[in-house]
Amino acid sequence: GNLIKAIGIMLYNTLTRRRVRGSTELATAE
């Protein structure tokens, strides 16, 4: 459901944040 999708996005953002901080900040804004 949407909860699983939200968790997946959160995990993805956490992983990508370690590589690039700027782009993830823009992504989390939405």
Residue pairs with C-beta under 8 A, 6 or more apart in sequence:
13 24
13 27
13 28
16 23
16 24
16 27
17 24
